[in-house]
C-alpha cells in the first residue's frame, strides 16, 4: 500500500479499483443487475415453488428484500456520509 503523505508528489500512483468495486460505484449498473436478478428470482419462485405454502412465500419475499437491501448497501458503502449530503 502506498504511503498517504509521500515526500515527493511525483510518487503518487494511480490505483484502479477492483472490478466489483467499479461495478458497485455505478448506480445504473447496480440497478439493472439488481432488477434482472430479482425478476429472475421471483419468476423462478412462482414457477418452481409450492402454491399452497404461505411460509414459503413469506420466506422468499423476505429473501428478495434482503437481496435488494444488500445491493443498496453495497452501492452506498462506496460513499461517505459527507458525500451523501
Beta strands, then each sheet from edge to edge (+ up, - down):
end
